[in-house]
Amino acid sequence: MNTQKYKLKPNCAEHYMFGKKFVSGDVIETVIELDKVYPAKFELEAEFLARNEVKTVLQVVINNETTANVKAEETKEEVAVTVDTEVKKYPFADEAGLSIVDLGRGWFNVIDPDDGDKVVNSKKLRESELEQFINNYVNGVE
């Protein structure tokens, strides 16, 4: 019989088995079908991971011209990315040789592609702050 991995559900504070105490979130590998024996306490880890994939949406400005909506679906095993693009220009960034990354929800970072895509702002910026920040950065004003 094959072993399976089972995750102790969040609603279960603790469970004692095999002489050990397990707490919510612990993973147990066993031949016992824990999701059938204790359906209120355990579920297959694979089902848990499939249901709780981390989904992140970012908007990225490529070459200061294109905004890309990046949707990353992350599991423990891999990350898949799909990109939809729309045009958005920041000529002041292009003139300064910098790029703008749209972090979503109105927040932005400014990166220097000539310095390994280093983020040059110390805190996230609003779109209305971008041009002033870039002018100050280029002129060495903090």
Secondary structure, DSSP 8 states (H G I E B T S, - for coil): ---EEEEE-TT--EEEETTEEEETT-EEEESS-HHHHSTTTEEEHHHHHHHT-EEEEEEEEETTTEEEEEEEEE-SS-EEEEEEEEE---HHHHHHT-EEEEEETTEEEEEEGGGTTEE--SS-EEHHHHHHHHHHHHTT--
